Amino acid sequence: MNRLAALSLALTAPLLASPAFAQRDFSEVEIRTEEIAPGVAVLFGAGGNIAVGHGEDATVLIDDQFAPLSDKISIAIAALGATPVKYVVNTHWHGDHTGGNENFGKTGATIFAHDNVRVRMSTEQVRGDRVTPPSPKEALPIVTYGQGLRFHLNGDTINLMFLGGGHTDGDSVVFWDEKNIVHMGDLYFKIPGYPFIDVSSGGNVYAAMQSLDLVIAMIDDETKVIPGHGPMSNKAELVAYRAMIGEAVRRVEALHAQGLTLDQAVAAQPLEGIDRGEGGFIGPDAFVTAIWNSIDD
């Protein structure tokens, strides 16, 4: 079943995106490159994972981390034998994925994203006690879409798809069809801690589960899965991640149905026994709160 048919059939965290994190010292950050297919590589540095598609036509970047890393990112891209970046795709609006937009925009790159990414980047965003001012003009997506867009580039078919969001209200997943690769953005965290559902940015755990279900229906056991954060992954790990979210939601729903308050639900520690490793950016209390707010949304 092809991806479009499957779609028809199925019909980082606050710290990562905070201004304080964006102002850290990036001088010691190293950009690590992992080539995952001919003409496709992943760059790991600080912030969201970057995918690079390159070849005879042009270079396309999926996310661009933080502004102070743009030169290092450009050097890593050149080391692949790729031309300077012509296109940038943002999987969502958070600064650890869009911080380099202004730098690449000023060099002539065209920026693509879901409609809601431009809306959020062009207006002040308030999340708790954090205020993110509007981005400069050069950082804004120039081409936006509601459901998706397709590149025919370097012999590849690259599909940008909005499947309903969930981490925010503007999440895109990016498929390289012929090379069987998908970039998940922050719909998938392969790091310790729990998923980040940014409810204040239109995120919702039910939308996230729907988006994950649709991706899982479109991929196979050989698909190379690029998470928003963490090392490379695969379908089996993505399926396990989705199952973990489903179990967490089931437990929180049960407490909600009992008429508990949010504080009582958090105190009940419903995620006990769901092992997400040590540390991480999102703890169990924050994830329970995000699920609770998704139920009430």
C-alpha positions as CSV (number, residue, x, y, z in Angstrom):
1,M,0.0,0.0,0.0
2,N,1.5,3.4,-0.9
3,R,1.6,6.2,1.6
4,L,-1.2,8.2,0.0
5,A,-3.5,5.2,0.0
6,A,-2.6,4.4,3.6
7,L,-3.4,8.0,4.5
8,S,-6.8,7.8,2.8
9,L,-7.5,4.5,4.5
10,A,-6.7,5.7,7.9
11,L,-8.6,9.0,7.2
12,T,11.5,19.1,22.9
13,A,10.5,20.3,25.4
14,P,10.0,23.7,27.1
15,L,13.7,23.9,27.9
16,L,14.7,23.1,24.4
17,A,12.6,25.9,23.0
18,S,13.2,28.5,25.7
19,P,15.1,31.7,25.2
20,A,17.5,30.7,28.0
21,F,18.6,27.6,26.2
22,A,18.9,29.6,23.0
23,Q,21.4,31.9,24.7
24,R,23.7,29.1,25.9
25,D,27.4,28.9,24.8
26,F,27.4,26.9,21.5
27,S,31.2,27.2,20.9
28,E,31.8,23.7,22.1
29,V,28.9,22.1,20.2
30,E,30.1,19.7,17.5
31,I,27.9,18.8,14.5
32,R,28.0,15.1,13.9
33,T,27.0,13.7,10.5
34,E,25.4,10.4,9.8
35,E,24.8,9.5,6.1
36,I,21.7,7.2,6.0
37,A,21.2,6.9,2.3
38,P,22.9,8.2,-0.9
39,G,22.1,12.0,-0.9
40,V,20.5,12.0,2.6
41,A,22.3,12.6,5.9
42,V,21.3,13.5,9.5
43,L,23.1,16.2,11.4
44,F,23.2,15.9,15.2
45,G,24.2,18.9,17.2
46,A,22.2,21.0,19.8
47,G,18.4,21.1,19.3
48,G,16.3,19.2,16.8
49,N,17.8,16.7,14.5
50,I,18.5,18.0,11.0
51,A,18.0,16.1,7.8
52,V,20.0,17.1,4.7
53,G,18.9,16.1,1.2
54,H,21.4,16.9,-1.5
55,G,22.3,16.2,-5.1
56,E,22.6,17.7,-8.5
57,D,19.5,19.9,-8.2
58,A,19.8,21.6,-4.8
59,T,20.3,21.1,-1.1
60,V,17.2,21.0,1.2
61,L,17.5,21.2,5.0
62,I,14.8,19.8,7.3
63,D,15.1,22.1,10.4
64,D,18.1,24.2,11.3
65,Q,18.7,24.2,15.1
66,F,20.0,27.4,16.7
67,A,21.4,30.5,14.9
68,P,24.9,30.3,16.4
69,L,25.3,26.9,14.8
70,S,24.5,28.0,11.3
71,D,28.2,28.3,10.2
72,K,29.0,24.8,11.7
73,I,25.9,23.4,10.0
74,S,27.0,24.9,6.6
75,I,30.5,23.4,7.0
76,A,29.0,20.0,7.7
77,I,26.8,20.3,4.6
78,A,29.8,21.3,2.5
79,A,31.7,18.3,3.8
80,L,29.0,16.1,2.3
81,G,29.9,17.6,-1.1
82,A,26.5,19.4,-1.1
83,T,25.9,22.9,-2.5
84,P,24.7,25.7,-0.2
85,V,21.2,25.3,1.2
86,K,18.5,26.4,-1.2
87,Y,15.4,25.2,0.7
88,V,14.6,24.9,4.4
89,V,11.7,23.0,5.8
90,N,10.5,23.6,9.4
91,T,8.8,20.6,11.0
92,H,7.3,23.1,13.6
93,W,7.9,26.5,15.1
94,H,10.0,25.9,18.2
95,G,13.3,27.7,18.3
96,D,15.5,24.7,18.5
97,H,14.2,23.7,15.0
98,T,13.9,27.2,13.4
99,G,16.7,29.2,15.1
100,G,18.8,29.1,12.0
101,N,16.0,30.3,9.7
102,E,17.1,34.0,9.6
103,N,20.7,33.1,8.7
104,F,19.7,30.7,5.9
105,G,17.0,33.1,4.8
106,K,19.5,35.9,4.4
107,T,21.7,33.7,2.2
108,G,18.7,33.2,-0.2
109,A,17.2,30.0,1.1
110,T,13.4,29.6,0.6
111,I,11.7,28.4,3.8
112,F,8.7,26.1,3.8
113,A,6.4,25.1,6.7
114,H,2.8,24.5,7.7
115,D,0.5,27.5,7.8
116,N,0.5,27.6,11.6
117,V,4.3,27.7,11.8
118,R,4.3,31.1,10.1
119,V,1.4,32.3,12.2
120,R,3.2,31.5,15.4
121,M,6.6,32.7,14.3
122,S,5.1,36.0,13.1
123,T,3.3,36.8,16.3
124,E,4.3,36.9,20.0
125,Q,4.0,33.5,21.7
126,V,3.3,33.2,25.4
127,R,3.8,29.9,27.1
128,G,3.6,30.1,30.9
129,D,6.2,32.7,31.9
130,R,8.1,32.5,28.6
131,V,7.4,35.1,26.0
132,T,8.8,34.5,22.5
133,P,8.8,37.7,20.4
134,P,7.9,37.6,16.6
135,S,10.7,36.4,14.4
136,P,12.3,38.8,11.9
137,K,11.0,38.7,8.4
138,E,14.0,36.8,7.0
139,A,13.2,33.9,9.4
140,L,9.6,33.4,8.4
141,P,8.4,30.6,6.1
142,I,7.8,32.0,2.6
143,V,5.9,29.0,1.3
144,T,3.2,27.6,3.6
145,Y,0.6,24.8,3.2
146,G,-2.4,23.4,4.9
147,Q,-2.0,19.6,4.2
148,G,1.2,19.1,2.4
149,L,3.6,19.8,-0.4
150,R,5.9,17.7,-2.6
151,F,9.5,18.3,-3.8
152,H,10.8,16.5,-6.9
153,L,14.5,17.0,-6.2
154,N,17.8,15.2,-6.8
155,G,15.8,12.2,-8.2
156,D,13.9,12.0,-5.0
157,T,10.2,12.5,-4.2
158,I,10.1,14.3,-0.9
159,N,6.7,14.6,0.7
160,L,5.9,17.2,3.4
161,M,2.7,16.1,5.3
162,F,0.6,17.6,8.0
163,L,-1.3,14.7,9.6
164,G,-3.1,16.7,12.3
165,G,-0.1,17.8,14.5
166,G,0.0,16.9,18.1
167,H,3.3,18.2,19.4
168,T,2.0,21.6,18.2
169,D,-0.7,22.7,15.8
170,G,1.8,22.8,12.9
171,D,3.8,19.6,12.8
172,S,5.0,18.2,9.5
173,V,6.5,14.9,8.8
174,V,8.8,14.6,5.9
175,F,9.1,11.4,3.7
176,W,11.8,10.5,1.2
177,D,9.6,8.0,-0.7
178,E,12.1,6.2,-2.8
179,K,14.7,6.0,0.0
180,N,12.2,4.9,2.6
181,I,13.1,7.6,5.1
182,V,10.8,9.7,7.4
183,H,11.7,12.7,9.6
184,M,9.2,12.9,12.4
185,G,10.1,16.2,14.0
186,D,9.0,16.4,17.6
187,L,6.2,14.0,17.2
188,Y,8.8,11.5,18.2
189,F,11.4,11.9,21.0
190,K,13.9,9.1,21.3
191,I,15.5,10.5,24.4
192,P,14.9,9.9,28.1
193,G,11.8,11.5,29.6
194,Y,8.3,11.7,28.3
195,P,6.8,13.3,25.1
196,F,6.5,17.0,25.0
197,I,2.9,18.0,24.1
198,D,3.0,21.8,23.8
199,V,-0.7,22.5,24.6
200,S,-0.1,26.2,24.6
201,S,1.0,25.9,21.0
202,G,-2.0,23.9,19.9
203,G,-0.6,20.5,20.8
204,N,-2.9,17.7,21.9
205,V,-2.0,14.1,22.8
206,Y,-4.9,12.7,20.8
207,A,-3.8,14.5,17.7
208,A,-0.3,13.2,18.3
209,M,-1.5,9.6,18.6
210,Q,-3.4,10.1,15.3
211,S,-0.4,11.5,13.6
212,L,1.8,8.6,14.8
213,D,-0.8,6.0,13.8
214,L,-0.9,7.5,10.3
215,V,2.9,7.4,9.9
216,I,3.1,3.8,11.3
217,A,0.5,2.8,8.6
218,M,2.7,4.4,5.9
219,I,6.1,2.8,6.8
220,D,7.6,-0.7,7.0
221,D,10.3,-2.5,8.9
222,E,13.0,-1.2,6.6
223,T,12.0,2.5,7.0
224,K,14.7,4.7,8.5
225,V,13.0,6.9,11.1
226,I,14.6,10.2,12.1
227,P,13.2,11.4,15.5
228,G,13.1,15.0,16.5
229,H,15.6,14.3,19.2
230,G,17.9,11.3,19.8
231,P,19.6,8.7,17.6
232,M,18.2,7.1,14.5
233,S,15.2,4.8,14.9
234,N,12.9,2.4,13.1
235,K,9.3,1.3,12.9
236,A,9.4,-1.1,15.8
237,E,10.7,1.6,18.1
238,L,8.1,4.1,16.9
239,V,5.3,1.5,17.4
240,A,6.6,1.0,21.0
241,Y,6.7,4.8,21.6
242,R,3.1,5.1,20.3
243,A,2.0,2.2,22.6
244,M,3.6,3.9,25.6
245,I,1.7,7.1,24.9
246,G,-1.6,5.1,24.6
247,E,-1.0,3.4,27.9
248,A,-0.3,6.7,29.6
249,V,-3.4,8.2,28.2
250,R,-5.5,5.2,29.3
251,R,-4.3,5.6,32.9
252,V,-4.9,9.4,33.0
253,E,-8.3,9.0,31.4
254,A,-9.3,6.6,34.1
255,L,-8.5,9.1,36.8
256,H,-10.3,11.9,34.9
257,A,-13.4,9.7,34.6
258,Q,-13.3,9.2,38.4
259,G,-13.8,13.0,38.9
260,L,-10.3,13.7,40.3
261,T,-8.8,17.1,40.0
262,L,-5.6,17.6,38.0
263,D,-3.6,18.0,41.2
264,Q,-5.0,14.7,42.5
265,A,-4.3,13.0,39.3
266,V,-0.7,14.1,39.3
267,A,-0.3,13.1,43.0
268,A,-1.6,9.6,42.1
269,Q,1.5,9.1,39.9
270,P,-0.4,7.2,37.2
271,L,2.7,6.8,35.0
272,E,4.6,4.7,37.6
273,G,6.1,1.7,36.0
274,I,6.4,3.3,32.5
275,D,10.1,3.3,32.2
276,R,11.4,6.3,30.2
277,G,15.0,6.2,31.5
278,E,16.8,8.7,33.7
279,G,16.5,12.4,33.3
280,G,15.0,14.0,30.2
281,F,13.3,17.3,29.6
282,I,9.8,16.3,30.3
283,G,8.9,14.5,33.6
284,P,5.9,12.4,34.4
285,D,4.0,15.2,36.1
286,A,4.3,17.5,33.0
287,F,3.1,14.7,30.7
288,V,0.2,13.8,32.9
289,T,-0.8,17.5,32.9
290,A,-0.5,17.7,29.1
291,I,-2.7,14.6,28.7
292,W,-5.2,16.0,31.2
293,N,-5.4,19.3,29.3
294,S,-5.8,17.4,26.1
295,I,-8.8,15.6,27.5
296,D,-10.3,18.9,28.6
297,D,-9.5,20.6,25.3
